[in-house]
Amino acid sequence: MWPRGVKFVKQTGHISRRALFQSLWPIAPRPFSNALREDHTGSVRTKRVFRPPGAHSEDEFCELCTGCGRCAQVCPAQAISPDDEGLAAIMVNQRPCWACQDMPCIGACETGALHPLEASWQIQMGTAVIDIRRCWMTTSHPDCGEGCVTACPFPNSALQRRPGQAPEISRLVCIGCGRCVPACPPGAIQVVPR
């Protein structure tokens, strides 16, 4: 169940979500229409947000997800919440994904919007980026406990420690879970979509 006060529209069998939003586009209120954009093919796509582990491409995910909230109910990190359309999303920079080994969110998805993954290293939500001007490792700040490296589910591979320098982030290994974000006292790390 979604948090109190959150409402969503469940997709019916006779009209697709895309068709519904395309029909509402001309009459959509301005704040809602800012969340959507029309691409060069004329189809309406959502603005890029972080989706739970195992999410298909954005278009396919939006077509398959019904907004039932089952993935959110089983998420031990309570990281999954509805986006503006009522679809499952993760705000990794505010509440990180734990990259659980068993990925219960995928098992709870009955529509196939989240496809099974063999291991958590296959998650591809985003990539962490570091503002080196704010990173305490670059200044050898005494309060830097290198929490970002220890919080990372793939320490010394996704986030590699470099004495006297900001950690190096491997775009190939970083899954964009966001666990390093709250572990950084000066707030030098953010996750960006892939």
C-alpha positions as CSV (number, residue, x, y, z in Angstrom):
1,M,0.0,0.0,0.0
2,W,1.3,3.5,-0.9
3,P,1.8,6.0,1.9
4,R,-1.2,7.8,3.3
5,G,-2.8,10.4,1.1
6,V,-1.2,9.1,-2.1
7,K,-3.6,8.2,-4.9
8,F,-2.9,6.5,-8.2
9,V,-4.9,5.5,-11.2
10,K,-4.8,1.8,-12.1
11,Q,-4.5,1.0,-15.8
12,T,-7.7,-0.6,-17.2
13,G,-7.7,-3.4,-19.8
14,H,-9.2,-1.3,-22.6
15,I,-6.8,1.8,-22.7
16,S,-3.1,1.9,-22.3
17,R,-1.4,4.3,-19.9
18,R,0.3,6.0,-22.8
19,A,-3.1,6.5,-24.6
20,L,-4.6,7.9,-21.4
21,F,-1.8,10.5,-20.9
22,Q,-1.8,11.4,-24.6
23,S,-5.5,12.1,-24.4
24,L,-5.0,14.2,-21.3
25,W,-2.0,16.1,-22.6
26,P,-4.0,19.1,-24.1
27,I,-5.9,19.7,-20.9
28,A,-3.2,18.8,-18.3
29,P,-2.6,21.5,-15.7
30,R,0.8,23.1,-16.0
31,P,2.6,21.4,-13.0
32,F,1.5,18.0,-14.4
33,S,2.5,18.7,-17.9
34,N,6.0,19.8,-16.8
35,A,6.5,16.2,-15.7
36,L,5.9,15.0,-19.2
37,R,7.6,15.8,-22.5
38,E,6.8,14.9,-26.0
39,D,9.7,13.4,-28.0
40,H,10.3,13.6,-31.7
41,T,8.1,10.6,-32.5
42,G,5.1,12.1,-30.8
43,S,4.9,9.6,-27.9
44,V,4.7,10.9,-24.4
45,R,7.4,9.8,-22.0
46,T,7.9,10.5,-18.4
47,K,10.8,12.5,-17.1
48,R,13.7,10.2,-16.1
49,V,13.4,9.0,-12.5
50,F,15.1,6.2,-10.6
51,R,13.2,2.9,-10.9
52,P,13.5,-0.1,-8.6
53,P,16.0,-2.9,-9.3
54,G,15.2,-4.9,-12.4
55,A,13.1,-2.2,-14.1
56,H,12.8,-2.5,-17.9
57,S,13.4,0.5,-20.1
58,E,11.4,3.6,-19.1
59,D,8.8,3.2,-21.8
60,E,8.3,-0.5,-21.1
61,F,8.3,0.0,-17.3
62,C,5.6,2.7,-17.6
63,E,3.5,0.4,-19.7
64,L,3.8,-2.6,-17.4
65,C,3.7,-1.1,-13.9
66,T,0.2,-0.7,-12.6
67,G,1.2,1.2,-9.4
68,C,-0.1,-1.6,-7.1
69,G,2.6,-0.9,-4.5
70,R,3.6,-4.5,-3.8
71,C,7.3,-3.8,-4.4
72,A,7.1,-1.0,-1.9
73,Q,5.4,-3.2,0.7
74,V,8.3,-5.7,0.7
75,C,11.2,-3.2,0.4
76,P,13.2,-3.6,3.6
77,A,14.8,-0.1,3.0
78,Q,11.4,1.4,2.5
79,A,13.0,3.1,-0.5
80,I,10.3,2.6,-3.0
81,S,7.5,5.1,-3.3
82,P,5.1,6.4,-6.0
83,D,6.2,9.0,-8.5
84,D,3.9,11.7,-9.9
85,E,2.1,9.1,-12.0
86,G,1.7,6.6,-9.2
87,L,4.4,4.3,-10.5
88,A,7.2,2.7,-8.4
89,A,10.2,5.0,-8.0
90,I,13.2,5.3,-5.8
91,M,14.6,8.7,-4.7
92,V,18.1,7.3,-4.2
93,N,19.6,10.6,-3.1
94,Q,17.1,10.9,-0.2
95,R,16.5,7.2,0.7
96,P,18.9,4.8,-0.9
97,C,18.2,1.3,-2.2
98,W,20.0,-1.4,-0.1
99,A,20.7,-3.6,-3.2
100,C,19.4,-6.6,-1.3
101,Q,20.8,-9.9,-2.4
102,D,17.4,-11.5,-2.7
103,M,15.7,-8.4,-4.2
104,P,12.2,-8.9,-2.8
105,C,10.8,-6.0,-4.8
106,I,11.4,-8.0,-8.0
107,G,9.7,-11.1,-6.6
108,A,6.7,-9.1,-5.5
109,C,6.1,-7.6,-9.0
110,E,3.3,-9.6,-10.7
111,T,3.2,-7.5,-13.9
112,G,6.7,-8.1,-15.1
113,A,7.7,-4.4,-14.8
114,L,10.7,-5.6,-12.8
115,H,12.5,-8.5,-14.4
116,P,14.6,-11.0,-12.4
117,L,18.3,-10.3,-11.9
118,E,20.8,-13.0,-11.0
119,A,22.8,-10.8,-8.6
120,S,22.7,-7.3,-7.2
121,W,25.7,-6.1,-9.3
122,Q,23.3,-6.3,-12.3
123,I,21.2,-3.4,-10.9
124,Q,21.5,-0.3,-13.1
125,M,19.7,2.6,-11.5
126,G,22.3,5.3,-12.0
127,T,25.9,6.3,-11.2
128,A,27.4,8.2,-8.3
129,V,29.2,11.4,-9.0
130,I,31.5,13.3,-6.6
131,D,31.9,17.1,-6.3
132,I,35.7,17.1,-5.6
133,R,35.5,20.6,-4.2
134,R,33.4,19.4,-1.3
135,C,35.0,16.0,-0.8
136,W,36.8,15.8,2.6
137,M,39.1,13.1,1.3
138,T,40.8,15.7,-1.0
139,T,41.7,17.9,2.0
140,S,42.4,15.0,4.5
141,H,39.7,16.4,6.7
142,P,39.9,14.7,10.1
143,D,36.2,14.0,10.2
144,C,36.2,12.1,6.9
145,G,35.9,8.5,7.9
146,E,35.7,7.3,4.3
147,G,32.1,6.3,5.0
148,C,31.2,6.4,1.3
149,V,33.6,3.6,0.6
150,T,32.4,1.5,3.5
151,A,28.7,2.1,2.7
152,C,29.1,1.0,-0.9
153,P,27.9,-2.6,-1.6
154,F,30.9,-3.0,-3.8
155,P,33.7,-1.3,-1.9
156,N,37.1,-0.9,-3.6
157,S,35.5,-1.8,-7.0
158,A,32.6,0.7,-7.5
159,L,34.2,3.3,-5.2
160,Q,37.9,3.1,-5.0
161,R,39.9,4.9,-2.3
162,R,42.7,7.1,-3.4
163,P,44.7,8.7,-0.5
164,G,44.6,12.4,-0.6
165,Q,42.1,12.4,-3.6
166,A,38.4,12.0,-4.0
167,P,37.4,8.3,-4.4
168,E,37.3,7.1,-8.0
169,I,33.9,5.8,-9.2
170,S,33.7,3.1,-11.7
171,R,30.8,3.7,-14.1
172,L,30.9,0.0,-15.0
173,V,30.5,-1.2,-11.4
174,C,28.5,1.5,-9.7
175,I,24.8,0.5,-9.6
176,G,23.4,3.9,-8.4
177,C,21.9,2.5,-5.2
178,G,22.7,5.8,-3.3
179,R,24.1,4.2,-0.2
180,C,27.2,6.4,-0.4
181,V,25.1,9.6,-0.5
182,P,24.1,9.8,3.2
183,A,27.5,8.4,4.3
184,C,29.2,11.5,3.0
185,P,29.2,14.2,5.7
186,P,29.8,17.2,3.4
187,G,27.2,16.0,0.9
188,A,29.7,15.7,-1.9
189,I,28.1,12.7,-3.6
190,Q,24.9,12.5,-5.7
191,V,23.5,9.8,-7.9
192,V,22.6,10.7,-11.5
193,P,20.5,8.5,-13.9
194,R,22.3,6.3,-16.4
